[in-house]
């Protein structure tokens, strides 16, 4: 994979950890370890943004419609009734 070259300063404990990842055979180079960490951080950011979006939508719905007054069983019965009506069950 082609990429941009970068020079990084890494603390001694982090360098030891990087080397341990390579020594374990999971990665072939420091670049692979760093790229994996960045991919994981980006995925975590996407997940956090997804959750943030859902929470904001929930807050907006609460402001517009108020709290749900049905019990979980009543909601389930309603879902089942709609599914029957739609021919899904």
C-alpha positions, 0 to 999 in steps of 0.5 A: 500500500502506497502512503505518505512517509512520516517521522514520529517521536514515540515514547520508550513504553510505546516503542516497547509496545510497538515492538512487542506487536511486531515480535508477536507476528501479528504485524510485520512493521511499525507502519502496520501497527500505527495504521491499524491503530489509526483505523481503529481510532477512526472506526471508534470515531464513526461509532461515537458519531453514530451514537451521538446522532441517535441520541440527538434524534432521541432528544428531539423526538422526546421534545416533540412527542414526550415520553412513551406511555406504553409498557414494553409488552404493549409496544411489542403487541403493537409491533406484532399487530402492524407486522400482521397487518403488513403481512410480514407474520 
